[in-house]
Structures are given as C-alpha cells and as structure tokens.
C-alpha cells in the first residue's frame, strides 16, 4: 500500500510516530514507533534512503515483508503491515513489525557474558521452534545470528524457550534456491550474504541453500550463547570464510569447562560442512536439545571460560572512532608517576621494594650454604649491587634500575581482554585506550605504548590502540575489477560484483561501489562493486553521467551504521 505523507507531516507515512533507533544494518534502520491508528507500540523498519531511490530495491525490500507476513508463531516477530511513504523528496519503503520485548542475544552476551547452559539450550530450542515454522512454510531464514535473536527473560531472570523470538527475515529465501542480494542482477554467479561469523559453507560458496543452512547457523548461535564467542574466530573475514569451509567444528567444552559431551555432539553435528551430515530438520535438532534439558547433569556447567585464542575476535558492531579513555590516578606532588599504595595505604617506591628483594636474596643464599660448601660470591650479582660504604643501595646504579624494571610484553594482535591480562601479569597497568578503524577484527590490539620489549617501571601505564571492528569502504572508481575486488577484501569486506552496461567506459573498469567510498561499515559487510561491461550496441547500453567523485574516508565519521 502507498500512503500520502503530506496529510500528517509529523508522522512517518502519515501514521507512525517514530521513537528511538533500535538498530541498523546494511539495508535498513529499525525504529521504535507508535502506530497512530491504534496506539500500539511497534517497530518500523525503514529502507535506507540511498536504496529507496531504486525501484528495484524498494520492490525487493517489500517482498521481504510479503514473504513472511503470513507467518504467525510465538517464536517469530510478526510482520504487521508494509508500504511506501511518499514525499516530494523521496519515497521510503517501510515494514511494520511487532515490538519484541527484551534484548538481542548479542547484547545480552556482550553485557553480561555467556549464558548458563540451561538458558543457552532454551535459546536454541526457541530459535529452532521458529525455524520449524518458517521451514514448514517453505522459507529459509539465511541470517540466523545472535543479533537476530531476541531474548526476554521471564520472572526471576530465567530464560525460557517461550521468551525467544526470531527477527529479520530480510535474507529469507524459498528453500532450494540460490541466495543472491535482493537488488543485484539475477545473473550474478556468486554472492555471499549474511553475517560472516555464522554463514553456512554453502552460503559462502553461493550455492543452493535449504533448511539445513539455517541449522548450521543455529548451531553457531548455540555455541555463541554457551561460550560468548562465534564458532570460528579468525583475524580477517576471508580467514573466517575459509574456516567455515574447511575447519573442523569446534566444541563448547573446549572453551567452557563442564559442558557435557552430549551437548558438544549436538553443536558439532549442526556445524558439519556437508548439509547431509547435519540434522535433517529443525524439529530433529530441537528434540535433541529438549532431551538434554531433561538431563540435569547435561545442563550444569561451571562458568569457567578457558583462554581465548589470540589475534582474533568476532566481527563486532561498530564502535565510535578515536575514543580515548584514561584511568584515573593520583599524580605525585612533584609531577612524577603516580605512587602505588600498599594495602595499608602507605606509598612504597619501586627502589625500596627492589632493595628489600635484593637483601632477601643475599640472606637466603648465605642461609642455605652449608659449612663445607663454597661461600656465595658477589660476582654472581652485578658488581654494582655489592653492598659497600661507597655503594649504599641499589638505587645508585643504572644496572639496578634496569633490574628493577620490566620489559613490556608483546601485545600486538592480542584481543583486548588478553592484552589486559598480559599487562597486569607483567606488573603494569592499562593506560589509555584509543579505538581506530581498521581491517583488523574489533578489539584486536594494533600497537602499544611503550612498544613491546621496551622497559618500564612496575606500575607504569601501557597505552593501547585497538581496532574498532569497522572500516571505511575504499575508493575503487576507475580501477580494474580485480584491483577493486582485492581492495575491498583487504579492507575487511565481502564483495559482490555487479556488471553494468556502460559503452562510454572501458570494459572491466569499476564505475563505483555501493555503499560509496568513505562509508563506515562493520567488517564482513557486503560491498557491491559496479563494473562496466561494454554493451553489444549503443541502443541497449546505458550512458550514465561520469562516475561520482568518491569522497575520501573520514577519520571521524559523524555516524555509524
């Protein structure tokens, strides 16, 4: 349906009073809203303006709503209505959805850590119930991720399957079809859609998908709920895709002590590379989880997370750029580094502590010497450390100062949490944290200050530069197709090539990208590279205006997707 918005300019589509932004993605933003017709609190998903200008994009976006409008299930967020809001400036396609209570699984785990095993199983059961309904209707979700699972804890904070809702069928396809981006040409041979952390191997290869692709993703979501990590943690999006294609399935018990072997087997089977080796239906996988929930020892796991792998984190939501945090500390009156207090509140200098340790070492060495054993010689220690009237203490020597300092550990490529632990284990404290956009996975340490190997006094701050998990789209206009694809992949994104008939440009040259250069996206997002393909005749070819001048990436973007 199409609504004239001019009658009520304060209402979107003449009907919805928009509230806070609930979320945003590559194609649309979702707002909390009040339906002026009945006062109902709902959510409105609005296609991004640059996409709404395309009739094909609007058509495909609304088709998403039509595909799922008939689905009514307690574990699926229902589509209430859809349409296009017309105005003099542009037409904006929208889909009205139920306003699901609670938070996404991704938000809960980021805020509070992994779920207890019983709650994780309940989330898995709820997701699979929703998928059963979709599969029975002939739909494959294709984007089952923690960000698309709403969890509303019940009374007392317990998570039940009835409080789990499946969101966003934006990538849904009829079962047995090849996945492709909505407004891309149907002739594109390969496309990679969905979150790179949870994409099934067949999706990553652009092959035909059926309901078993959703079961792969559901197993990945279950693994995340138990461990707090995506199943395949790698430093780049390309490496994650390779792991989906070839790496053995991980098991939750390797990351969390106490997880039962039965639960390991359910997760591992869901993550098998060959669809035929997985569960044959959502119902079968759900039954396995429900059987586990009835076995007390299967759902009791100590919340003990084992060390994570270094240099790789899940591809996260974007973070604000160049955010700097400095720990509060008291400066010494003379401007020197802050003095760490002992448990009694009195300051104790590093040199005094070093002197006490030195005395203890010397006394201990003499004390253990037997009468017949050689006397300990001071040559075993730096000559400057031998006590003498002319050398009253260790603080008088550069060698002693070096002995009392420590080398900053190697922190580059570690996850932020691992870097914190390494800094504290070396006797330092975490200093300033500066977040930067890069092709590295979010929360990966890019550099430290002081650098690795430099020596510093115990208690000194070590500053860190960490990756934000987002990166600007690189400029590709005018480059060859292979160069453009390589540049986009190197920036941390997946690539979809769209060949456009343009006889006024050389064949194989990149016309532009969508989103355009400089747009800040989270790693793993899809970037379409539009490549000129010489038309067979001018009568059927397009002759667009010259490629738009793509802006240089801004180091401090005004907004995040």
C-alpha positions as CSV (number, residue, x, y, z in Angstrom):
1,X,0.0,0.0,0.0
2,X,1.1,3.6,-0.6
3,X,0.4,6.4,1.8
4,X,0.5,10.1,1.1
5,X,2.6,11.5,3.9
6,X,1.7,15.2,3.3
7,X,-1.5,14.9,5.4
8,X,0.4,14.4,8.6
9,X,4.0,15.6,8.1
10,X,4.9,14.9,11.7
11,X,4.1,11.2,11.3
12,X,6.2,8.9,9.2
13,X,4.0,7.6,6.4
14,X,1.2,9.7,7.9
15,X,0.8,7.0,10.6
16,X,3.9,6.3,12.7
17,X,5.4,8.5,15.5
18,X,9.0,7.4,15.4
19,X,10.9,6.9,18.6
20,X,14.4,5.8,19.5
21,X,16.6,3.9,17.0
22,X,16.6,0.2,17.8
23,X,19.2,-1.0,15.3
24,X,20.6,-0.5,11.9
25,X,22.1,-2.7,9.2
26,X,23.3,-2.6,5.6
27,X,19.9,-2.1,4.1
28,X,17.6,-0.5,6.7
29,X,17.2,1.1,10.1
30,X,14.7,-0.1,12.7
31,X,12.9,2.5,15.0
32,X,10.6,2.1,17.9
33,X,7.3,3.6,17.0
34,X,3.7,4.3,18.0
35,X,1.0,3.4,15.5
36,X,-1.3,6.5,15.4
37,X,-4.1,4.3,14.2
38,X,-4.4,2.3,17.4
39,X,-1.7,3.5,19.8
40,X,0.2,0.2,19.6
41,X,3.9,0.2,20.3
42,X,5.6,-1.4,17.3
43,X,8.9,-1.4,15.4
44,X,9.2,0.2,12.0
45,X,12.0,-1.0,9.6
46,X,12.8,1.7,7.0
47,X,14.9,1.2,3.9
48,X,18.0,3.4,3.8
49,X,17.4,6.5,1.6
50,X,20.1,5.7,-1.0
51,X,18.4,2.3,-1.6
52,X,14.9,3.6,-1.5
53,X,15.7,5.7,-4.6
54,X,15.9,2.4,-6.5
55,X,12.5,1.0,-7.6
56,X,14.0,-2.5,-7.7
57,X,15.5,-2.1,-4.1
58,X,12.1,-1.0,-2.8
59,X,10.3,-3.8,-4.5
60,X,12.7,-6.4,-3.1
61,X,12.6,-4.9,0.4
62,X,8.8,-5.1,0.5
63,X,9.0,-8.6,-0.9
64,X,10.8,-9.5,2.4
65,X,7.7,-8.4,4.3
66,X,5.3,-10.2,2.0
67,X,7.2,-13.4,2.2
68,X,6.8,-13.5,6.0
69,X,3.6,-11.6,6.6
70,X,1.6,-14.8,6.8
71,X,4.0,-16.3,9.4
72,X,2.4,-16.3,12.9
73,X,4.3,-18.2,15.5
74,X,5.2,-17.4,19.2
75,X,8.9,-17.6,18.4
76,X,8.8,-15.3,15.3
77,X,8.4,-11.5,15.3
78,X,5.3,-10.9,13.1
79,X,5.0,-8.5,10.2
80,X,2.1,-6.2,10.8
81,X,2.0,-4.1,7.7
82,X,4.2,-2.6,4.9
83,X,4.2,0.2,2.4
84,X,5.9,3.1,0.8
85,X,5.9,6.6,2.4
86,X,5.7,9.1,-0.5
87,X,7.0,12.7,-0.3
88,X,8.3,15.3,-2.7
89,X,11.9,14.4,-1.9
90,X,11.9,10.7,-1.9
91,X,9.9,7.5,-1.4
92,X,10.8,5.4,1.7
93,X,9.8,1.8,1.9
94,X,8.9,0.5,5.3
95,X,7.8,-2.6,7.2
96,X,5.9,-2.5,10.5
97,X,6.8,-5.3,12.9
98,X,5.9,-6.5,16.4
99,X,7.9,-4.8,19.1
100,X,9.6,-7.7,20.7
101,X,10.4,-7.4,24.4
102,X,13.9,-8.0,25.8
103,X,17.3,-7.6,24.2
104,X,19.1,-9.4,21.4
105,X,21.3,-12.4,22.4
106,X,24.3,-10.4,21.1
107,X,23.5,-7.5,23.5
108,X,23.0,-9.8,26.5
109,X,26.3,-11.7,26.0
110,X,28.2,-8.5,25.4
111,X,26.8,-7.0,28.5
112,X,26.8,-10.0,30.9
113,X,28.9,-12.7,29.3
114,X,27.8,-16.2,28.1
115,X,24.5,-17.7,29.3
116,X,24.3,-20.6,31.7
117,X,24.0,-23.8,29.8
118,X,20.3,-24.3,30.7
119,X,19.5,-20.8,29.3
120,X,21.6,-21.4,26.2
121,X,19.7,-24.6,25.5
122,X,16.4,-22.7,26.0
123,X,17.5,-20.1,23.4
124,X,18.4,-22.9,21.0
125,X,15.0,-24.5,21.4
126,X,13.2,-21.2,20.9
127,X,15.2,-20.5,17.7
128,X,14.6,-23.9,16.3
129,X,10.9,-23.7,17.0
130,X,10.7,-20.5,15.0
131,X,12.8,-22.1,12.2
132,X,10.4,-25.1,12.1
133,X,7.5,-22.8,11.4
134,X,9.5,-20.9,8.7
135,X,10.7,-24.2,7.1
136,X,7.2,-25.6,7.1
137,X,6.1,-22.6,5.1
138,X,8.9,-23.2,2.6
139,X,11.2,-20.4,3.8
140,X,14.9,-20.4,4.8
141,X,16.0,-17.6,7.1
142,X,19.6,-17.4,5.9
143,X,20.7,-14.9,8.6
144,X,20.3,-16.6,12.0
145,X,22.7,-14.7,14.2
146,X,22.9,-13.5,17.8
147,X,21.8,-10.1,16.6
148,X,18.6,-11.5,15.1
149,X,17.5,-13.4,18.2
150,X,15.5,-11.5,20.9
151,X,15.6,-12.9,24.4
152,X,13.1,-11.8,27.1
153,X,13.9,-13.4,30.4
154,X,10.9,-14.4,32.5
155,X,10.2,-13.9,36.1
156,X,13.4,-14.2,38.2
157,X,15.6,-13.8,35.1
158,X,15.1,-17.4,33.9
159,X,15.4,-17.8,30.1
160,X,12.6,-19.9,28.6
161,X,12.2,-21.0,25.0
162,X,8.9,-19.1,25.0
163,X,10.7,-15.9,25.6
164,X,12.9,-16.3,22.5
165,X,11.9,-14.5,19.2
166,X,13.5,-14.8,15.8
167,X,14.0,-11.5,13.9
168,X,14.7,-10.2,10.5
169,X,13.8,-12.4,7.5
170,X,15.5,-9.9,5.3
171,X,17.6,-12.6,3.6
172,X,14.9,-15.2,3.6
173,X,14.6,-17.4,0.5
174,X,12.3,-20.2,-0.5
175,X,14.0,-23.5,0.2
176,X,16.2,-24.9,-2.6
177,X,17.1,-21.6,-4.1
178,X,20.4,-19.9,-4.7
179,X,21.0,-17.0,-2.5
180,X,21.5,-13.6,-4.1
181,X,21.4,-10.0,-2.9
182,X,17.9,-8.5,-3.4
183,X,18.5,-5.8,-6.0
184,X,21.5,-7.3,-7.7
185,X,21.2,-8.8,-11.2
186,X,20.0,-12.4,-11.2
187,X,22.9,-13.3,-13.5
188,X,25.5,-12.7,-10.8
189,X,27.1,-16.1,-10.4
190,X,28.2,-15.9,-6.8
191,X,27.1,-13.8,-3.8
192,X,27.9,-14.0,-0.2
193,X,25.3,-12.8,2.2
194,X,24.6,-13.0,6.0
195,X,26.9,-12.4,8.9
196,X,30.4,-13.8,8.1
197,X,30.6,-15.2,11.6
198,X,27.6,-17.5,11.1
199,X,27.3,-18.0,7.4
200,X,27.0,-21.7,6.3
201,X,29.6,-23.1,3.9
202,X,27.1,-23.4,1.1
203,X,26.0,-19.8,1.5
204,X,29.7,-18.7,1.4
205,X,30.1,-20.6,-1.9
206,X,26.9,-19.0,-3.3
207,X,25.3,-22.5,-3.7
208,X,21.7,-23.6,-3.4
209,X,20.6,-23.5,0.2
210,X,17.8,-25.3,2.1
211,X,16.7,-25.5,5.7
212,X,20.0,-27.2,6.7
213,X,21.8,-23.9,6.2
214,X,19.7,-22.4,9.0
215,X,20.6,-25.4,11.2
216,X,24.3,-24.6,10.7
217,X,23.7,-21.0,11.8
218,X,21.5,-22.2,14.7
219,X,24.4,-24.4,15.9
220,X,26.7,-21.4,15.7
221,X,24.3,-19.3,17.7
222,X,24.1,-22.0,20.4
223,X,27.9,-22.2,20.5
224,X,28.0,-18.4,21.0
225,X,25.4,-18.5,23.8
226,X,27.5,-21.1,25.7
227,X,31.0,-19.7,25.1
228,X,30.5,-16.0,24.3
229,X,32.3,-16.4,21.0
230,X,31.4,-17.1,17.4
231,X,32.5,-20.6,16.4
232,X,35.3,-19.7,14.1
233,X,37.5,-16.8,15.4
234,X,40.0,-15.6,12.8
235,X,41.8,-12.3,12.2
236,X,40.1,-11.4,8.9
237,X,36.7,-12.0,7.2
238,X,38.5,-14.1,4.5
239,X,40.0,-16.3,7.1
240,X,36.6,-16.8,8.8
241,X,35.1,-17.9,5.4
242,X,37.9,-20.3,4.9
243,X,37.3,-21.8,8.4
244,X,33.6,-22.2,7.6
245,X,34.6,-24.1,4.5
246,X,37.3,-26.3,5.9
247,X,38.0,-26.1,9.7
248,X,36.7,-28.9,11.9
249,X,33.6,-27.9,14.0
250,X,34.6,-26.5,17.4
251,X,33.1,-27.9,20.6
252,X,31.9,-25.7,23.5
253,X,33.6,-27.8,26.2
254,X,37.0,-26.7,24.8
255,X,36.1,-23.2,25.8
256,X,34.0,-23.8,28.8
257,X,34.7,-26.4,31.4
258,X,31.8,-28.7,32.4
259,X,29.8,-28.7,29.2
260,X,28.5,-32.2,28.5
261,X,29.7,-34.3,25.7
262,X,26.1,-34.8,24.5
263,X,25.8,-31.0,24.1
264,X,29.2,-31.0,22.3
265,X,27.8,-33.5,19.9
266,X,24.7,-31.5,19.1
267,X,26.7,-28.4,18.3
268,X,29.3,-30.2,16.3
269,X,26.8,-32.0,14.2
270,X,25.0,-28.8,13.4
271,X,28.3,-27.3,12.3
272,X,29.3,-30.1,9.9
273,X,30.4,-28.8,6.5
274,X,28.2,-31.2,4.4
275,X,24.5,-30.4,4.8
276,X,23.6,-34.1,4.5
277,X,25.6,-34.8,7.6
278,X,23.7,-32.3,9.8
279,X,20.3,-32.8,11.4
280,X,17.7,-33.3,8.7
281,X,15.3,-30.9,10.2
282,X,14.9,-28.2,12.8
283,X,12.5,-30.5,14.7
284,X,15.1,-33.2,15.0
285,X,17.7,-30.8,16.3
286,X,15.2,-29.3,18.7
287,X,14.2,-32.7,20.1
288,X,17.9,-33.4,20.8
289,X,18.2,-30.2,22.8
290,X,14.9,-30.8,24.7
291,X,16.1,-34.2,25.7
292,X,19.3,-32.7,27.0
293,X,17.3,-30.1,29.0
294,X,15.6,-33.0,30.8
295,X,19.0,-34.4,32.0
296,X,20.3,-32.4,35.0
297,X,23.9,-33.3,34.6
298,X,23.8,-32.2,30.9
299,X,22.9,-28.6,31.8
300,X,25.2,-28.0,34.8
301,X,28.4,-26.4,33.7
302,X,30.7,-24.3,35.8
303,X,31.1,-20.8,34.4
304,X,34.8,-21.2,33.7
305,X,35.9,-19.9,30.4
306,X,39.2,-21.1,29.1
307,X,41.7,-18.7,27.5
308,X,40.6,-17.4,24.1
309,X,42.8,-17.5,21.0
310,X,45.0,-14.6,20.4
311,X,44.8,-12.2,17.5
312,X,41.2,-12.8,16.5
313,X,37.8,-11.8,17.7
314,X,34.3,-12.0,16.3
315,X,33.4,-9.3,13.8
316,X,31.5,-6.8,16.1
317,X,29.2,-3.9,15.8
318,X,31.0,-0.6,15.0
319,X,32.4,1.4,17.8
320,X,32.9,5.2,18.0
321,X,36.3,6.1,16.5
322,X,39.3,7.6,18.3
323,X,37.7,7.1,21.7
324,X,40.3,7.6,24.4
325,X,39.9,6.5,28.0
326,X,42.5,7.2,30.7
327,X,42.4,5.5,34.1
328,X,42.1,7.8,37.0
329,X,45.3,8.1,39.0
330,X,46.8,10.4,41.5
331,X,49.8,12.3,40.4
332,X,52.6,12.7,42.9
333,X,53.2,16.2,44.2
334,X,56.4,16.6,42.3
335,X,54.8,15.5,39.0
336,X,56.4,12.1,38.9
337,X,54.5,8.9,38.0
338,X,51.7,8.0,40.5
339,X,52.8,6.1,43.5
340,X,51.0,2.8,44.1
341,X,49.8,2.3,47.6
342,X,50.3,-0.7,49.7
343,X,47.3,-2.4,51.4
344,X,47.9,-0.2,54.5
345,X,47.7,3.0,52.4
346,X,51.4,4.0,52.7
347,X,53.3,4.6,49.5
348,X,56.2,2.2,48.7
349,X,58.7,3.1,46.0
350,X,59.9,0.6,43.5
351,X,63.5,1.1,44.5
352,X,62.8,0.4,48.2
353,X,60.9,-2.8,47.2
354,X,63.8,-3.8,44.9
355,X,66.3,-3.3,47.8
356,X,64.2,-5.5,50.1
357,X,64.1,-8.2,47.5
358,X,67.9,-8.0,47.0
359,X,68.5,-8.3,50.7
360,X,66.2,-11.3,50.9
361,X,68.1,-13.0,48.0
362,X,71.5,-12.4,49.6
363,X,70.5,-13.5,53.1
364,X,68.7,-16.5,51.7
365,X,71.8,-17.5,49.7
366,X,74.0,-17.3,52.8
367,X,71.5,-19.1,54.9
368,X,71.3,-22.2,52.7
369,X,75.1,-22.6,52.4
370,X,76.4,-25.5,54.3
371,X,79.7,-25.1,56.3
372,X,81.5,-27.2,53.7
373,X,80.0,-25.6,50.7
374,X,81.7,-22.7,48.8
375,X,80.7,-19.3,50.0
376,X,78.4,-17.4,47.7
377,X,80.3,-14.9,45.7
378,X,79.1,-11.5,45.0
379,X,80.4,-11.9,41.4
380,X,77.2,-13.8,40.8
381,X,75.4,-10.5,41.0
382,X,76.1,-7.3,39.1
383,X,79.2,-5.7,40.7
384,X,77.3,-2.5,41.4
385,X,74.9,-4.4,43.6
386,X,77.5,-5.5,46.2
387,X,77.0,-3.6,49.4
388,X,79.8,-1.3,50.4
389,X,80.1,2.0,52.2
390,X,80.6,3.7,48.9
391,X,77.6,2.0,47.3
392,X,74.9,2.3,49.9
393,X,71.9,0.9,47.9
394,X,70.7,-0.4,44.6
395,X,69.1,2.8,43.6
396,X,72.5,4.3,42.9
397,X,73.2,2.1,39.8
398,X,71.8,2.1,36.3
399,X,72.1,-1.8,36.3
400,X,70.0,-2.0,39.3
401,X,67.4,0.4,37.8
402,X,67.3,-1.9,34.8
403,X,66.9,-4.9,37.0
404,X,64.0,-3.3,38.8
405,X,62.2,-2.5,35.5
406,X,60.4,-4.9,33.3
407,X,60.0,-5.4,29.6
408,X,56.6,-4.5,28.1
409,X,55.2,-7.8,26.7
410,X,54.3,-8.3,23.1
411,X,50.6,-7.2,22.8
412,X,50.1,-6.6,19.1
413,X,47.4,-8.9,17.6
414,X,46.1,-10.0,21.0
415,X,42.5,-9.5,21.9
416,X,41.9,-6.6,24.3
417,X,41.0,-8.8,27.2
418,X,44.1,-10.9,26.7
419,X,46.2,-7.8,26.4
420,X,44.8,-6.5,29.7
421,X,45.8,-9.8,31.4
422,X,49.3,-9.7,29.9
423,X,49.8,-6.1,31.0
424,X,48.7,-6.9,34.6
425,X,50.7,-10.1,34.7
426,X,53.9,-8.1,33.8
427,X,53.3,-5.7,36.6
428,X,51.9,-2.8,34.6
429,X,48.5,-1.1,34.5
430,X,46.4,-0.5,31.4
431,X,46.8,3.1,30.2
432,X,44.9,5.0,27.5
433,X,42.7,3.1,25.1
434,X,42.4,4.5,21.6
435,X,39.9,2.9,19.2
436,X,40.8,3.1,15.5
437,X,39.0,1.9,12.3
438,X,41.0,-0.8,10.6
439,X,40.7,-4.1,8.7
440,X,41.5,-6.0,11.8
441,X,38.8,-7.7,13.9
442,X,37.3,-5.5,16.6
443,X,39.1,-5.3,19.9
444,X,42.4,-6.5,18.3
445,X,45.4,-4.7,19.7
446,X,47.1,-2.7,16.9
447,X,50.0,-1.2,18.9
448,X,51.1,-0.4,22.5
449,X,52.9,2.5,24.1
450,X,55.6,1.8,25.3
451,X,56.2,-0.7,22.5
452,X,56.9,-4.4,23.1
453,X,60.4,-5.0,24.6
454,X,60.8,-1.5,26.0
455,X,61.5,-1.4,29.7
456,X,59.3,0.4,32.2
457,X,58.9,0.6,36.0
458,X,56.4,-1.6,37.7
459,X,53.0,0.0,37.9
460,X,53.6,2.1,34.8
461,X,50.7,2.6,32.4
462,X,50.8,0.9,29.0
463,X,48.6,2.5,26.4
464,X,46.8,0.5,23.7
465,X,45.5,1.2,20.2
466,X,42.7,-1.3,19.4
467,X,40.6,-2.0,16.3
468,X,37.0,-0.7,16.2
469,X,35.6,-3.6,14.1
470,X,34.7,-1.1,11.4
471,X,36.4,0.3,8.4
472,X,35.7,2.8,5.6
473,X,34.8,1.4,2.1
474,X,37.9,2.0,-0.1
475,X,37.9,4.1,-3.2
476,X,37.6,1.9,-6.3
477,X,36.2,4.1,-9.1
478,X,38.3,3.8,-12.2
479,X,40.3,0.7,-11.1
480,X,40.3,-2.7,-12.8
481,X,37.8,-5.3,-11.5
482,X,40.5,-7.5,-9.9
483,X,42.1,-4.5,-8.2
484,X,38.8,-3.2,-6.9
485,X,37.8,-6.6,-5.5
486,X,41.2,-7.0,-3.8
487,X,41.0,-3.5,-2.3
488,X,37.5,-4.2,-0.8
489,X,38.5,-7.6,0.5
490,X,41.7,-6.1,2.0
491,X,39.5,-3.6,3.8
492,X,37.7,-6.4,5.6
493,X,34.5,-6.7,3.5
494,X,32.9,-9.3,1.3
495,X,32.4,-8.3,-2.4
496,X,29.5,-8.7,-4.8
497,X,30.4,-7.8,-8.4
498,X,27.6,-6.1,-10.4
499,X,28.3,-5.7,-14.2
500,X,26.6,-2.7,-15.7
501,X,26.3,-2.0,-19.4
502,X,28.1,1.3,-20.0
503,X,29.5,1.7,-23.5
504,X,31.2,5.0,-22.6
505,X,33.6,3.3,-20.2
506,X,36.3,0.8,-20.9
507,X,35.2,-2.8,-20.3
508,X,36.2,-4.1,-16.9
509,X,36.7,-0.7,-15.2
510,X,35.0,0.0,-11.9
511,X,32.2,2.5,-12.2
512,X,31.5,2.9,-8.4
513,X,30.8,1.0,-5.3
514,X,27.7,0.6,-3.2
515,X,27.9,1.9,-0.4
516,X,30.2,4.6,-1.8
517,X,33.8,5.1,-0.8
518,X,34.3,6.5,2.7
519,X,31.2,4.9,4.1
520,X,32.0,3.3,7.5
521,X,30.8,-0.3,7.7
522,X,31.3,-3.1,10.1
523,X,33.8,-5.8,8.9
524,X,32.2,-8.6,7.0
525,X,29.6,-6.3,5.4
526,X,28.8,-6.8,1.7
527,X,30.1,-4.1,-0.7
528,X,28.8,-4.1,-4.3
529,X,31.5,-3.2,-6.9
530,X,29.8,-2.0,-10.1
531,X,32.0,-2.8,-13.1
532,X,31.5,-1.5,-16.7
533,X,30.5,-4.1,-19.2
534,X,30.5,-2.8,-22.8
535,X,27.1,-3.2,-24.3
536,X,26.6,-5.0,-27.6
537,X,25.1,-1.9,-29.2
538,X,24.6,1.7,-28.1
539,X,20.8,1.3,-28.4
540,X,20.7,-1.1,-25.5
541,X,23.5,0.4,-23.5
542,X,23.4,2.9,-20.6
543,X,25.3,6.2,-20.9
544,X,25.2,7.4,-17.3
545,X,26.8,10.6,-16.1
546,X,30.5,10.2,-15.2
547,X,31.2,8.3,-12.0
548,X,30.5,10.2,-8.9
549,X,33.6,11.6,-7.1
550,X,34.0,9.3,-4.2
551,X,34.9,11.1,-1.0
552,X,38.0,10.3,0.9
553,X,37.4,8.3,4.0
554,X,36.7,10.5,7.0
555,X,38.8,9.6,10.1
556,X,35.9,10.8,12.4
557,X,32.6,9.9,10.7
558,X,29.5,11.6,12.1
559,X,27.6,8.4,12.4
560,X,27.9,4.6,12.4
561,X,25.8,2.1,10.6
